[in-house]
């Protein structure tokens, strides 16, 4: 699914750039790092499991005209130590939200 999303974004950006209109582009993003402690075994003899997660979001907003705006946001969620390399696995990359807003 991420290949289709990237292809759609590429086509969308290039058609607007080539049409020479006054499209306003905004880029936003978030990075969330979180440590978690899992002590569900209720035993005082074992240490609880600890791990860290990271969520990254990148969004692109385009005001195509006064009446049309577009927004797409991709998200990647990882647990540290799960994959050997970030670039080797893109199964966690997904479209978080995307919409076209039409104003009357």
Secondary structure, DSSP 8 states (H G I E B T S, - for coil): -HHHHHHHHHHHHHHHHHTT---EEEEEEEEEEEEEEE-TT--SSS--EEEEEEEEEEEEEEE-SSSEEEEEEEEEEEETTSSS-TTT--TTEEEEEEEEEE--
